[in-house]
Each structure stands twice: as C-alpha cells, then as structure tokens.
C-alpha cells in the first residue's frame, strides 16, 4: 500500500502529504485542542471557587443558625432539601401551585419554591422537621394527623401541616369551613381532602387543649 495520499488540486498543485505525517498532524492537533479545553475548564473552576466565599450565607432554620453555599437564583426549597438535608419540605410543582413545599417564615406560610434563599437571611424559617419537641413529642397538628390517619400517600402532608400551623396562629378556633379556606393553597394528589380536613381539625383541637393545660 502506498504511504502517500494522492492530493486533489483546485487550480494549483498541492504538495504531497505523507499518510504518517497526516496522522501525526491530527493527533497533535487533537492534543492541542484537549489541552486548551483543560486549561479553560481549570480557569473556570478557579473562578468559581473564588466566588464561593461570597455565596456563603447564614440563615436561621428551626431555631438553629445554618451555613450554606447559596447561589443568587437559588430557592429556599432547594437550599433546605439539597444543602441542609431537610427533605421534609417536598418539591411538587416547583411553581407555587401545589403547596407541598410550604414552610413558615416569621410564622407566616410561604411556598419555599418561590422564595429566594438570600431574602430570608434576617428571618426565621420553620420546616416540618422543627415542629416536634426535642424530646420527640409531636406537635398537636402532627398528632392529630396520626390519630386520624388523615393522609393516603402523605407526599403533600408536610405542606398541609405547615399551612395549618401558620393559619391556626391567627385563628386558633376555626370552623371546618374556615380551616378549609386557610389551607386551600395546598393540593392533594390523592384527592383525600375530607380526611385531611378531619385530621387538621383534630390537630386544632389538640392545640387548644395544650394552650389551656
């Protein structure tokens, strides 16, 4: 087999190119591109690492000061779940429609998927993990849910509980219709609303008993 590639000419004659030299040129060219890519990635990582320090923030969650590396566009739901390990806050629709990510911020229910983490640095965040007492005693609303077995798959349960806790802070003795309206921003995939509402009403009764004890 010949060691040369027959050149094609367009208007002029090209010099003969050795197959060996051609392959070497491809390899060298590829190595150069790879090296350039490596250098580019290295410089990018270096630039990213230099801004990590400026992204470190402290937020108060469940009564504790927690540090996290938070990007400017990062939502509170993402930070809670993926940075702080508080997976009780569920991500459902991720667009403020289902309520599964509901948490309390300064005792007011909020969709965590629509709150930027940087906006809560001077506020108090409460998640489902922070409701029970340190001795393991459940919050009255949680106990009501357990007593009434108010949820089917329970994916939406943390959001409903947090929404009801926030609502009962302003209306501790609601009617069934008022409590239904108070948690109406939360959706249940299993459509088990009657049992959910019964459980939350039981929890509201538990809260009144505790406050009068």
C-alpha positions as CSV (number, residue, x, y, z in Angstrom):
1,X,0.0,0.0,0.0
2,X,1.3,3.4,-0.9
3,X,2.4,5.7,2.0
4,X,1.1,8.8,0.4
5,X,-2.3,10.3,-0.3
6,X,-2.9,11.5,-3.8
7,X,-3.6,15.2,-3.5
8,X,-6.6,16.9,-5.1
9,X,-5.8,20.0,-7.0
10,X,-8.0,23.0,-7.4
11,X,-6.3,25.4,-9.8
12,X,-2.9,24.6,-8.4
13,X,-0.9,21.6,-7.4
14,X,-0.7,20.8,-3.6
15,X,2.4,19.3,-2.1
16,X,2.4,15.5,-1.5
17,X,1.3,14.7,2.1
18,X,2.7,11.6,3.8
19,X,0.0,9.5,5.5
20,X,2.2,9.2,8.5
21,X,2.6,13.0,8.8
22,X,-1.1,13.4,8.2
23,X,-2.0,11.2,11.1
24,X,0.6,12.8,13.3
25,X,-0.9,16.2,12.5
26,X,-4.4,15.0,13.5
27,X,-3.1,13.6,16.8
28,X,-1.1,16.8,17.6
29,X,-4.0,19.0,16.7
30,X,-6.3,16.9,18.9
31,X,-3.9,17.1,21.8
32,X,-3.7,20.9,21.4
33,X,-7.5,21.2,21.5
34,X,-7.7,18.9,24.5
35,X,-5.1,20.9,26.4
36,X,-6.8,24.2,25.6
37,X,-10.1,22.7,26.9
38,X,-8.4,21.5,30.0
39,X,-6.9,24.9,30.6
40,X,-10.2,26.6,30.0
41,X,-12.0,24.3,32.5
42,X,-9.3,24.8,35.1
43,X,-9.6,28.6,34.8
44,X,-13.4,28.3,35.1
45,X,-13.2,26.2,38.2
46,X,-10.7,28.6,39.7
47,X,-13.0,31.5,39.0
48,X,-15.9,29.6,40.5
49,X,-14.0,28.7,43.6
50,X,-13.1,32.3,44.2
51,X,-16.7,33.4,44.5
52,X,-17.8,30.5,46.8
53,X,-16.8,32.5,49.8
54,X,-19.1,35.4,48.8
55,X,-22.0,33.0,48.4
56,X,-21.8,31.6,51.9
57,X,-24.7,32.8,54.0
58,X,-26.2,32.1,57.4
59,X,-30.0,31.5,57.8
60,X,-32.0,30.6,60.9
61,X,-33.8,27.3,60.3
62,X,-35.7,25.5,63.1
63,X,-34.1,27.7,65.7
64,X,-30.5,27.0,64.5
65,X,-28.1,29.1,62.5
66,X,-27.2,27.2,59.4
67,X,-24.4,28.0,56.9
68,X,-24.8,27.2,53.2
69,X,-23.2,28.0,49.8
70,X,-26.2,29.6,48.1
71,X,-26.4,30.9,44.5
72,X,-28.3,34.2,43.9
73,X,-31.0,32.4,42.0
74,X,-31.4,29.5,44.4
75,X,-34.8,28.9,46.0
76,X,-35.3,28.2,49.7
77,X,-36.8,24.8,48.8
78,X,-33.7,23.8,47.0
79,X,-31.4,25.0,49.8
80,X,-33.4,23.3,52.5
81,X,-33.5,20.0,50.7
82,X,-30.2,19.8,48.9
83,X,-27.9,22.0,51.0
84,X,-29.3,21.4,54.6
85,X,-30.7,17.9,54.2
86,X,-34.2,18.9,55.3
87,X,-36.1,16.8,52.9
88,X,-39.4,17.1,54.7
89,X,-40.0,20.1,52.5
90,X,-41.3,18.5,49.3
91,X,-40.9,19.7,45.8
92,X,-44.1,19.1,43.7
93,X,-44.9,21.5,41.0
94,X,-42.0,23.9,41.7
95,X,-44.1,26.8,40.6
96,X,-46.1,27.9,43.6
97,X,-49.2,25.9,42.8
98,X,-49.4,22.7,44.9
99,X,-48.2,23.9,48.3
100,X,-46.1,20.8,49.1
101,X,-43.1,23.0,49.8
102,X,-44.9,25.2,52.4
103,X,-42.7,26.4,55.3
104,X,-43.2,29.2,57.8
105,X,-41.2,32.3,57.5
106,X,-41.6,34.5,60.6
107,X,-44.7,32.4,61.4
108,X,-46.3,33.1,58.0
109,X,-46.8,30.2,55.5
110,X,-44.8,30.6,52.2
111,X,-44.1,28.4,49.2
112,X,-40.4,27.7,49.6
113,X,-40.1,27.0,45.9
114,X,-40.9,30.7,45.2
115,X,-38.7,32.3,47.8
116,X,-35.1,33.1,47.1
117,X,-32.8,31.9,49.9
118,X,-30.9,35.2,50.1
119,X,-34.1,37.0,51.1
120,X,-34.5,35.1,54.4
121,X,-31.1,35.8,55.9
122,X,-32.6,38.0,58.7
123,X,-35.8,36.0,59.1
124,X,-36.9,32.8,61.0
125,X,-37.6,29.7,58.9
126,X,-39.6,26.8,60.3
127,X,-39.9,23.4,58.5
128,X,-41.8,20.2,59.3
129,X,-38.6,18.9,61.0
130,X,-38.8,21.7,63.5
131,X,-42.3,21.2,64.7
132,X,-41.8,18.3,67.2
133,X,-40.4,18.9,70.6
134,X,-36.8,17.9,71.3
135,X,-38.0,15.0,73.5
136,X,-39.8,13.6,70.4
137,X,-43.3,14.7,71.4
138,X,-45.2,15.5,68.2
139,X,-46.7,18.9,67.5
140,X,-50.5,18.9,68.2
141,X,-51.2,19.1,64.5
142,X,-48.9,16.2,63.7
143,X,-50.5,14.1,66.5
144,X,-54.0,14.9,65.0
145,X,-52.8,13.6,61.6
146,X,-51.5,10.4,63.3
147,X,-54.7,9.9,65.3
148,X,-57.0,10.3,62.3
149,X,-54.7,8.8,59.7
150,X,-55.6,11.7,57.5
151,X,-53.4,11.1,54.5
152,X,-53.1,8.4,51.9
153,X,-49.7,8.7,50.2
154,X,-48.7,11.6,52.5
155,X,-46.5,13.3,50.0
156,X,-48.4,16.5,50.5
157,X,-48.7,16.1,54.2
158,X,-45.8,18.4,55.3
159,X,-47.2,21.3,53.3
160,X,-50.7,20.9,54.7
161,X,-49.4,20.6,58.3
162,X,-47.2,23.8,57.9
163,X,-50.0,25.7,56.3
164,X,-52.5,24.8,59.0
165,X,-49.9,25.6,61.8
166,X,-49.5,29.0,60.3
167,X,-53.2,29.6,59.8
168,X,-54.0,28.5,63.4
169,X,-51.6,31.1,64.8
170,X,-54.0,33.8,63.6
171,X,-57.2,31.8,64.0
172,X,-56.8,29.1,66.8
173,X,-60.5,28.2,66.9
174,X,-61.7,28.0,63.3
175,X,-64.8,26.3,61.8
176,X,-64.3,23.5,59.4
177,X,-65.0,25.8,56.5
178,X,-62.6,28.4,57.8
179,X,-59.8,25.9,58.2
180,X,-60.5,24.5,54.7
181,X,-60.1,28.0,53.3
182,X,-56.9,28.5,55.4
183,X,-55.2,25.5,53.7
184,X,-56.8,25.9,50.3
185,X,-53.4,26.8,48.7
186,X,-52.4,23.1,49.2
187,X,-53.3,20.3,46.8
188,X,-53.6,16.6,47.4
189,X,-52.9,14.2,44.6
190,X,-55.0,11.5,46.2
191,X,-58.0,13.8,46.5
192,X,-58.4,12.8,50.2
193,X,-59.5,16.3,51.3
194,X,-62.3,15.2,53.7
195,X,-59.9,13.0,55.8
196,X,-57.2,15.6,55.7
197,X,-59.5,18.3,57.0
198,X,-60.8,16.0,59.7
199,X,-57.2,15.3,60.8
200,X,-56.3,19.0,60.8
201,X,-59.4,19.9,62.8
202,X,-58.4,17.2,65.3
203,X,-55.0,18.9,65.5
204,X,-56.5,22.3,66.0
205,X,-58.5,20.8,69.0
206,X,-55.2,19.3,70.3
207,X,-53.6,22.8,70.1
208,X,-56.4,24.4,72.1
209,X,-56.1,21.6,74.8
210,X,-52.4,22.2,75.1
211,X,-52.8,26.0,75.4
212,X,-55.4,25.6,78.2
213,X,-53.5,22.9,80.0
